[in-house]
Amino acid sequence: MVEAAVSTSPPSITLSWESFSGTNGFTIYRRNTGSTSWGGIHASVAGSASSYTDNAVTTGVGYEYKVVRNASSGTGYGYIATGIQLPAIEERGIIVLLVANNISSSLATEIGQLELDLRADGWVVKRHDVSTSASVTSVRGIVVSEYNAAPSDVKAVYVLGHVPVPYSGNHAPDGHSEHVGAWPCDGYYGEVNGNWTDASVNNSNAQRPQNDNVPGDGKFDHSNFPSPVELQVGRVDLQDMPAFSAGEVQLLQNYLNKAHQYKRKQWVPQERGLVLDNLQWVGNPIAGCAYRNMGPLVGHSNVTDCYPYGSPFSSYVNGQSYMWTYSSGGGLQATDNGVLTFNGADNIATTQNYATTLSMGGVFNMSCGSYFGDWDNRNNFLRAPLGSGQALTSVWAGMPNWWFHHMGVGETIGHGVLLSMNNTTDYQPQNGGWQGSPYNRAHLGLMGDPTLRMHMVAPPAALQVTNNGGTAAFSWNASPDNVAGYYLYQFDQNTGEISRVVPAMITGTSHQSPTVPFVAGKEYMVRAVKLQTSKSGTYYNLSLGAIATAAGTPVPDCQGTPGGSALPGTACNDGNSNTGNDTWDANCNCVGQLVDCQGTPGGSALPGTACNDGNANTGNDTWDANCNCVGQLVDCQGTPGGS
């Protein structure tokens, strides 16, 4: 469990971890964020050490460290993304929002709020309502089409409702022979270039018919992705959860409302973690991903380890507050009206607990156990937390491991999903479970909103954009947080992308500039900027934005056109060939700059000023009234114009 503290004078990053007995030494690797190679050893420290300070760092540059523990008992790994005053992530890219058409009308208000929140967080939303009976290939076709239209901009897919579920593979990640077959595979919607086949796997021996996989049945052959996944993917799907008294629409409404409130910092979880590992008997370090992730995200001293345990996991989280949780136990099966379902884990909880007596206090949740990682079934235990308490995400973790450590410096949970789906050799160990090589990853899936971040900033409010003499005047209510200032943005009316109105941070709660004309109907946004200190370092963090449309009657421009573009400071033509750089002044006069004798508008080569006629026999050369460069003859004593 690695965490980091940073300093600015001089710049330094200090990594720290809990001490381990029996350690021979620690080997430390470092790379810049985004690099795909760890390179050579960056540093080595003694086995008795519990920290390392790196002084060869630069403020504003992101780094990633791998700390390897070397011991006779084995090798341990820790990872952290860190930096000092890392710049804010302002534009997140395009997100494809896939909405099941059976909920779009009933949840119109909440889905509209979701779209607004996504835009306010720097996303461009491309929404598509899809039939719950559509083929998975047609749904993927929507994503592929959006991606091909803007491959460098499309970054994520948000699946809302029971959008058709892709199935793929011939594997049993939980190790059960009766569970070998195709598992749900939402990564199919994030992988846009691979060749997905449905021809080679022929297995009809699974306990559940849904896991059978035979040629031509619409389920794919791949237990691993056929090529790297391009897009972050997450799903919020609470269909067929009858253990809850609320139906699908109400459960989704509750989820969307609590996610909205979280993003706008209307409730804040405690920054701590909880681990209860009831699978230690398998002899594999399945819970390792819990400790590795929680170190940089909440700090190693803020993780409660419930081993040896005497109470079930549910007793620790019921009505409590944790940023991160991990739980594992033997998976439970039940039959509901003849339907086999995976509804719990031993000494953890059941779906019925979440639905009735348990208010889930963990926000970001990892869990492991037999069966329930196969999540597309009635009252499924992996999806159940989303319907309870403060839970916003849930993943089946440990086989293989997940990698969320970049969330400590402002990345989304979807970023970690993408890293995990594509991890083959970069992060070690691949898994701590019993599935062996190859490390199958097609079953990995995020239950929850993929755009969620760990640290939220309270947004400003009540942005107003008014007309003040033809220029835009901005004002807003301050963020309740202790922020450094605000960034003011304008939306591109065609693409939906954002760009800053002014490059600098604004420290007050208003702004007006003669270079920003008032344009009625144009959208703007203001976001609070906070220097966030986390257990991974410091970074500039942005709130969701307050969005407003410039309101009012368009004023006539300097040519008398209402809402026209001929505004003070913009180009015009004064009709004088002797002037250039003509612009409208504050009184709507078209005024140009005199063109000098070298053809430069506003230049200094004017009649009467010095020039060079190129004749060595003349001097005191000046431009005359006709812009001829004329010099005086030098006399026999070398005096220009002398006698």
Residue pairs with C-beta under 8 A, 6 or more apart in sequence:
1 17
1 18
1 78
1 291
1 292
1 294
1 295
1 296
1 300
1 303
2 15
2 16
2 17
2 65
2 67
2 78
2 79
2 80
2 295
2 296
2 300
3 15
3 16
3 17
3 80
3 295
3 296
3 299
3 300
3 535
3 536
4 13
4 14
4 15
4 16
4 65
4 80
4 82
4 296
4 535
4 536
4 537
5 13
5 14
5 16
6 12
6 13
6 14
6 82
6 83
6 84
6 537
6 538
7 14
7 84
8 59
8 84
8 85
10 55
11 55
11 57
11 58
11 59
11 84
12 53
12 54
12 55
12 57
13 53
13 54
13 57
13 63
13 82
13 83
13 84
13 537
14 51
14 52
14 53
14 54
15 28
15 51
15 52
15 53
15 54
15 65
15 67
15 80
15 82
16 50
16 51
16 300
17 50
17 51
17 67
17 78
17 295
17 300
18 50
18 300
19 48
19 49
19 50
20 47
20 69
20 71
20 76
22 47
22 71
22 72
22 73
23 47
23 48
23 69
23 70
23 71
24 47
24 70
24 71
24 72
25 44
25 45
25 46
25 47
25 70
26 44
26 45
26 46
26 47
26 49
26 52
26 67
26 68
26 69
26 70
27 41
27 43
27 44
27 67
27 68
27 70
28 41
28 42
28 43
28 44
28 45
28 52
28 65
28 66
28 67
28 68
29 38
29 39
29 40
29 41
29 42
29 65
29 66
29 68
30 39
30 42
30 43
30 54
30 63
30 64
30 65
30 66
31 37
31 38
31 39
31 63
31 64
32 61
32 62
32 63
32 64
33 61
33 62
33 63
33 64
33 81
33 83
33 406
34 62
35 64
36 426
38 66
42 54
42 65
43 52
43 54
45 52
47 70
47 71
52 67
54 63
57 63
57 84
58 84
59 84
59 85
60 83
60 84
60 85
60 86
60 87
61 83
61 84
61 86
62 81
62 82
62 83
62 86
62 409
63 81
63 82
63 83
64 79
64 80
64 81
64 82
65 79
65 80
65 82
66 77
66 78
66 79
67 77
67 78
67 79
67 80
68 75
68 76
68 77
69 75
69 76
69 77
69 78
77 292
77 427
77 428
77 429
78 292
78 295
79 292
79 296
79 403
79 405
79 427
80 295
80 296
80 405
80 408
80 536
81 296
81 405
81 406
81 408
81 409
81 411
81 536
82 296
82 408
82 409
82 536
82 537
83 409
83 537
83 538
83 539
84 537
84 538
85 531
85 538
85 539
85 540
86 409
86 410
86 537
86 538
86 539
86 540
87 539
87 540
88 410
88 487
88 529
88 539
88 540
88 541
88 542
89 122
89 410
89 411
89 542
90 122
90 487
90 489
90 498
90 500
90 542
91 122
91 497
91 498
92 121
92 122
92 123
92 155
92 156
92 412
92 451
93 123
93 124
93 153
93 154
93 155
93 156
94 123
94 124
94 125
94 126
94 146
94 150
94 153
94 154
94 155
94 156
95 118
95 123
95 124
95 125
95 126
95 154
95 155
95 156
95 157
95 158
95 451
96 126
96 128
96 142
96 143
96 146
96 154
96 156
96 157
96 158
96 231
97 114
97 115
97 118
97 125
97 126
97 127
97 128
97 158
97 160
98 128
98 130
98 139
98 142
98 143
98 157
98 158
98 159
98 160
98 163
98 189
99 111
99 127
99 128
99 129
99 130
99 160
99 161
99 163
100 129
100 130
100 132
100 160
100 161
100 162
100 163
101 129
101 130
101 131
101 132
102 132
102 161
102 162
103 160
103 161
103 248
103 249
103 252
104 111
104 129
106 249
107 249
107 252
107 253
107 256
110 252
110 253
110 256
110 257
110 260
111 160
111 256
113 256
113 260
114 160
114 256
114 259
114 260
115 125
115 127
116 547
117 260
117 263
117 264
117 544
118 125
118 158
118 451
119 125
119 496
119 525
119 545
119 547
120 459
120 525
120 527
120 544
120 545
120 546
120 547
121 263
121 451
121 542
121 544
121 545
122 498
122 542
123 156
123 451
124 153
124 495
124 496
124 497
125 496
126 146
126 154
128 142
130 138
130 139
130 142
130 163
130 164
132 161
132 162
132 163
132 164
133 164
134 164
135 164
135 218
136 164
136 165
136 166
136 188
136 218
139 163
139 164
139 189
140 166
140 188
140 189
140 192
143 157
143 189
143 190
143 192
143 231
144 192
146 154
147 154
147 192
147 230
147 231
148 192
154 230
154 231
155 231
155 232
156 231
156 232
156 233
156 234
156 412
156 414
156 450
156 451
157 189
157 190
157 231
157 232
157 233
157 234
157 450
158 234
158 236
158 449
158 450
158 451
159 186
159 189
159 233
159 234
159 235
159 236
159 237
160 235
160 236
160 237
160 252
161 236
161 237
161 239
161 248
161 252
162 237
162 239
162 240
162 248
163 235
163 237
165 184
165 186
165 237
165 376
166 184
166 185
166 186
166 188
166 189
166 220
167 182
167 183
167 184
167 185
167 210
167 211
167 213
167 218
167 219
167 220
167 376
168 182
168 183
168 185
168 188
168 196
168 219
168 220
168 221
168 222
168 223
168 442
169 181
169 182
169 183
169 185
169 201
169 213
169 220
169 221
169 222
169 223
169 440
169 442
169 443
170 180
170 181
170 182
170 201
170 203
170 213
170 221
170 223
171 180
171 181
171 183
171 223
171 435
171 440
171 442
171 443
172 179
172 180
172 181
172 435
173 183
173 373
173 396
173 399
173 433
173 435
173 440
173 443
174 331
174 369
174 370
174 371
174 373
174 374
174 399
175 370
175 433
175 434
175 435
176 370
176 371
178 205
178 206
178 207
179 206
179 207
179 208
179 211
179 370
179 371
179 374
180 203
180 205
180 206
180 211
181 203
181 205
181 206
181 211
181 212
181 213
182 201
182 210
182 211
182 212
182 213
182 219
182 220
183 211
183 373
183 374
183 442
183 443
184 374
184 375
184 376
184 443
184 445
185 220
185 222
185 442
185 443
185 445
186 233
186 234
186 235
186 445
186 446
187 225
187 229
187 233
187 421
187 441
187 442
187 444
187 445
188 196
188 220
189 231
189 233
190 229
190 230
190 231
190 232
190 233
190 418
190 421
191 225
191 226
191 227
191 228
191 229
191 230
191 231
192 230
192 231
193 227
193 230
194 225
194 226
194 227
195 226
195 227
196 220
196 221
196 222
196 226
197 220
197 221
197 222
197 226
198 215
198 216
198 217
198 218
198 219
198 220
198 221
199 215
199 216
199 221
200 215
200 221
201 213
201 214
201 215
201 219
201 221
202 213
202 214
202 215
203 212
203 213
203 214
204 212
204 213
204 214
205 212
206 212
206 213
207 340
208 340
208 374
208 377
210 376
210 377
211 374
212 219
213 219
213 221
222 442
223 438
223 440
223 442
223 443
224 438
224 439
224 440
224 441
224 442
225 421
225 422
225 441
225 442
228 422
229 418
229 421
229 422
231 418
232 412
232 414
232 415
232 417
232 418
232 450
233 414
233 417
233 418
233 445
233 446
233 450
234 393
234 413
234 414
234 417
234 446
234 447
234 448
234 449
234 450
234 451
235 445
235 446
235 447
235 448
236 252
236 255
236 256
236 386
236 447
236 448
236 449
237 383
237 447
238 244
238 248
238 251
238 252
238 255
238 383
238 386
238 387
239 248
240 248
240 377
240 378
240 379
241 248
241 251
241 351
241 355
241 378
241 379
241 380
241 383
241 384
241 387
242 336
242 378
242 379
243 343
243 351
243 352
243 354
243 355
243 356
243 379
243 384
244 251
244 355
244 387
245 355
246 254
246 387
251 386
251 387
254 387
255 386
255 387
255 392
258 267
258 390
258 392
259 392
259 449
259 452
261 267
262 363
262 390
262 392
262 452
262 456
263 452
263 456
263 544
264 456
264 458
264 459
264 544
265 456
265 457
265 458
265 459
265 481
265 543
267 390
268 456
269 321
269 322
269 323
269 361
269 363
269 390
270 321
270 322
270 323
271 298
271 299
271 302
271 323
271 535
272 298
272 302
272 303
272 304
272 321
272 322
272 323
272 324
273 290
273 294
273 297
273 298
273 302
273 303
273 304
273 322
273 323
273 324
273 325
273 326
274 303
274 304
274 306
274 313
274 316
274 317
274 322
274 324
274 325
274 326
274 362
275 287
275 290
275 291
275 294
275 303
275 304
275 305
275 306
275 307
275 325
275 326
275 327
276 306
276 307
276 309
276 313
276 316
276 326
276 327
276 328
276 347
276 348
277 286
277 287
277 290
277 307
277 326
277 327
277 328
278 309
278 313
278 327
278 328
278 329
278 330
278 345
278 346
278 347
278 348
279 286
279 287
279 328
279 329
279 330
279 368
279 369
279 398
280 287
280 307
282 433
282 434
284 432
284 433
284 434
285 429
285 432
286 328
286 368
286 398
286 399
286 431
286 432
286 433
287 326
287 328
287 368
287 398
287 432
288 398
288 401
288 429
288 432
289 326
289 366
289 397
289 398
289 401
289 402
289 403
289 432
290 324
290 326
290 366
290 397
291 303
292 401
292 403
292 405
293 324
293 366
293 402
293 403
293 404
293 405
294 300
294 302
294 303
294 324
294 326
295 303
295 535
296 405
296 408
296 535
296 536
297 323
297 324
297 404
297 405
297 407
297 408
297 454
297 534
297 535
297 536
298 323
298 324
298 535
299 535
302 535
304 316
306 313
306 316
309 347
312 347
312 348
312 349
313 325
313 327
313 329
313 347
313 348
313 349
314 348
314 349
314 353
314 358
317 325
317 358
317 360
317 361
317 362
317 389
318 357
318 358
318 359
318 360
318 361
319 359
319 361
319 389
320 361
321 361
321 390
322 361
322 362
322 363
323 362
323 363
323 364
323 454
324 362
324 363
324 364
324 365
324 366
325 361
325 362
325 364
325 365
325 366
326 365
326 366
326 367
326 397
327 345
327 348
327 349
327 365
327 366
327 367
327 368
328 345
328 348
328 367
328 368
328 369
328 398
329 345
329 346
329 347
329 348
329 369
330 345
330 346
330 369
330 370
331 342
331 344
331 345
331 346
331 369
331 370
331 371
331 372
331 381
332 342
332 343
332 344
332 345
332 346
332 350
332 369
332 371
332 372
332 381
333 340
333 341
333 342
333 343
333 371
334 340
334 341
334 343
334 344
334 379
335 341
336 378
336 379
339 377
339 378
340 377
341 377
341 378
341 379
341 380
342 371
342 372
342 374
342 377
342 380
342 381
343 350
343 351
343 352
343 372
343 379
343 380
343 381
343 384
344 350
344 351
344 352
344 353
344 372
344 381
345 367
345 368
345 369
345 372
345 381
346 369
348 367
348 369
349 358
349 381
350 381
351 379
351 380
351 381
351 384
352 379
354 360
354 384
354 385
354 387
354 388
354 389
355 384
355 387
355 388
358 388
358 389
359 388
359 389
359 390
360 385
360 388
360 389
360 390
360 391
361 389
361 390
362 385
362 389
362 390
362 391
363 390
363 391
363 392
363 393
364 392
364 393
364 404
364 413
364 452
364 454
365 385
365 391
365 393
365 394
365 395
366 394
366 395
366 396
366 397
366 398
366 402
367 381
367 382
367 394
367 395
367 396
367 397
368 396
368 397
368 398
368 399
368 433
369 381
372 380
372 381
372 382
372 396
373 382
373 396
373 399
373 443
374 380
374 443
375 382
375 383
375 396
375 445
375 447
382 394
382 395
382 396
382 447
383 394
383 447
384 394
385 391
385 394
385 447
386 392
386 393
386 394
386 447
386 448
392 448
392 449
392 452
393 413
393 446
393 447
393 448
393 449
393 452
394 447
394 448
395 402
395 417
395 444
395 445
395 446
395 447
396 443
396 444
396 445
398 431
398 432
398 433
399 431
399 432
399 433
399 434
399 435
400 420
400 423
400 430
400 431
400 433
400 435
400 439
400 440
400 441
400 444
401 420
401 423
401 427
401 429
401 430
401 431
401 432
402 416
402 417
402 420
402 444
403 416
403 419
403 420
403 423
403 427
404 413
404 416
405 416
405 536
406 415
406 416
406 419
407 413
407 415
407 416
407 453
407 454
408 454
408 534
408 535
408 536
408 537
409 534
409 536
409 537
409 539
410 453
410 455
410 532
410 539
410 541
411 453
412 450
412 451
412 452
412 453
413 446
413 448
413 449
413 450
413 451
413 452
413 453
414 446
414 450
414 451
414 452
417 444
417 446
417 450
419 426
419 427
420 441
420 444
421 441
421 444
423 430
423 441
424 430
424 439
430 439
431 439
454 534
455 532
455 534
455 541
456 543
456 544
457 479
457 481
457 483
457 528
457 530
457 532
457 541
457 542
457 543
458 479
458 480
458 481
458 528
458 543
459 479
459 527
459 528
459 543
459 544
459 545
459 546
460 476
460 477
460 478
460 479
460 486
460 509
460 526
460 527
460 528
460 543
460 545
460 546
461 476
461 477
461 546
462 476
462 477
462 546
463 474
463 475
463 476
463 524
463 525
463 526
463 546
463 547
463 548
464 474
464 475
464 476
464 548
465 472
465 473
465 474
465 518
465 522
465 524
465 548
465 549
465 550
465 551
466 472
466 473
466 475
466 518
466 550
466 551
466 552
467 473
467 518
467 520
467 550
467 552
467 555
468 512
468 518
470 517
470 518
470 555
470 557
470 567
470 568
471 512
471 513
471 514
471 516
471 517
471 518
472 512
472 516
472 517
472 518
472 519
472 524
472 550
473 510
473 511
473 512
473 518
474 488
474 501
474 510
474 511
474 512
474 524
474 526
475 509
475 510
476 486
476 509
476 510
476 526
476 546
477 509
478 509
479 486
479 528
479 530
479 543
481 528
481 530
481 543
482 530
483 528
483 529
483 530
483 543
484 505
484 507
484 529
484 530
484 531
484 540
485 505
485 506
485 507
485 528
485 529
486 505
486 506
486 507
486 509
486 526
486 527
486 528
486 529
487 500
487 505
487 506
487 526
487 527
487 529
487 542
488 500
488 501
488 502
488 506
488 511
488 524
488 525
488 526
489 498
489 499
489 500
489 501
489 524
489 525
489 526
489 527
489 545
490 498
490 499
490 500
490 501
490 522
490 523
490 524
490 525
491 497
491 498
491 522
491 523
491 524
491 525
492 498
492 499
493 522
493 523
498 525
501 511
501 516
501 524
502 511
502 513
502 516
505 529
514 568
514 569
515 569
517 567
517 568
517 569
517 570
518 550
518 552
518 555
519 550
519 563
520 550
520 551
520 552
520 553
520 554
520 563
521 549
521 550
522 549
522 550
523 547
523 548
523 549
523 550
524 547
524 548
524 549
524 550
525 545
525 546
525 547
525 548
526 545
526 546
527 542
527 543
527 544
527 545
527 546
528 542
528 543
529 540
529 541
529 542
530 540
530 541
530 542
530 543
531 538
531 539
531 540
531 541
532 538
532 539
532 540
532 541
553 562
554 562
554 563
555 562
555 563
556 562
556 564
557 563
557 564
557 565
557 566
557 567
558 566
558 567
558 568
558 572
558 584
558 588
558 590
559 566
566 572
566 584
567 584
568 583
568 584
568 585
568 586
568 588
569 583
569 584
570 583
570 584
571 582
571 583
572 582
572 583
572 584
572 590
573 582
573 590
574 582
574 590
574 591
574 592
576 592
577 595
578 594
578 595
579 592
579 593
579 594
579 595
579 601
580 592
580 593
580 595
580 600
580 601
580 602
581 592
581 593
581 601
581 602
582 590
582 591
582 592
582 593
583 590
583 591
583 592
584 590
584 591
585 591
592 601
593 601
593 602
594 601
594 602
594 606
595 601
595 603
596 602
596 603
596 604
596 605
596 606
597 605
597 606
597 607
597 611
597 623
597 627
597 629
598 605
605 611
605 623
606 623
607 622
607 623
607 624
607 625
607 627
608 622
608 623
609 622
609 623
610 621
610 622
611 621
611 622
611 623
611 629
612 621
612 629
613 621
613 629
613 630
613 631
615 631
617 633
617 634
618 631
618 632
618 633
618 634
618 640
619 631
619 632
619 634
619 640
619 641
620 631
620 632
620 640
620 641
621 629
621 630
621 631
622 629
622 630
622 631
623 629
623 630
624 630
631 640
632 640
632 641
633 640
633 641
634 640
634 642
635 641
635 642
635 643
636 642
